[in-house]
Amino acid sequence: MLYTATIKEVDEGRILVQDMNPVETEDIPGFDEVVLLMNEAIPLTNKTTGEDIQIEDLKEGDNLEVVLIENAPTTMSLPPQLPGMSIVQVELVE
């Protein structure tokens, strides 16, 4: 599932995003805020150039496209968290 989101905060392997909404369907709920728990196995790229980037290259206000597995599990915490096993790819959209 493809989602768009805006970065609210980046902190050591965690990306707090807001307004994470599905692109292809409105039947799937989005998230007001959710934490992406990143790891080195998750591709993090610049969508325009296709180059790999580091989490440290991201900043507040950047827009992302996030691909999740179908029925991605989230924690019951506030804000909810998406574990790395749920995240297929993250792209910076410039």
N, C-alpha and C positions, 0 to 999 in steps of 0.2 A: 504494500500500500504506500502510495506517495503522498507526503504531507509537505506543506510549506509552513515556515515558522520564522520568528524574529528572535534573535539572541537578546536575552535580558542580562545575563551574567555568565562569565566563563571562569572556572576555578578548578585547577588540577584534575583533569580527567572528567570533569562534569560540565555540561553545558545546560544552563537554565534557559529555556525558551518560552515564549509566550505566543498566543494566537496560533497554535499548531493545528492546522485544519487539513482534512483530506482534499486532494485535488480532483480525483476521478469520480467520486461519488459523494452524495450528501447523506447516504444511509448510515455511514460510519461517523460516530461522534469524534469531535476534535478535543483539544485540551486548551484551557485558558492558560495554564502554566504546567510544564512538565520538565523533569530533569533527565537529560540523556547521559547515561553512565557509559562513557566512552572507554575503549581499550585499543591497543595497537592493531588488533585484527580487523577493526572497522575501517573501511576505506573513507578517508577524509580528503576531498579534492575540491579544486576550484572548477566550477562548472564551465566557465568560459575557456580556460586554458587547458583543462584536463590534468593539470599538474597536482601532485600530492601536496598537501599543506599540513602544518602542525596546528594542534589545538591552540597554541600560543598566538597564532596568526589571526585568530578570531577575536572580534570585539563586540561590545554592546551595540545593538542596532543593525548588525549584519543580518542578511536574510539567508535562510537555508532551505534546501530541499532535503527531506529525510525519508528514506525508504525503510519501512518496518516490515517484519514478517506478518503474515495474516494472523489475526487474533493475538497480537503481541501482549504479553502479560505486563502488568504494571503493579507497583507496590500500592498499598493503601495509605501511604504517608501523604502529607500535604507539604509541598506539592508532590504529586505522584512521581515515581521514578521509573524509567524504562531501562532495564538491564541491557548490557552489551549484546547478549544473545538474541535480543529482539530487534536490534538495529542492523540493517543490511548495508546501508551506505548513507553518508552525509556529504552534501555538496554545498559550497559557498556560492551564492548567486549574486553576481555583481551587477 
